[in-house]
């Protein structure tokens, strides 16, 4: 998937000091996830439903 024109964003909870966080790019049915410290290291493509389920599970922990 070509993400060269994707708009990436960090969580509002991320600090501005380049800490450990991920970035997301909304591509419609798919959301791309990448490591903010290694932007050229690739990305993970997940469906909106899968991302929603993952976030719900993490919030329960």
Secondary structure, DSSP 8 states (H G I E B T S, - for coil): ---TT--EEE-TTS-TT--S-EEEEE-SSEEEEEETT-TTS--EEEEHHHHHHHHHHHHH-
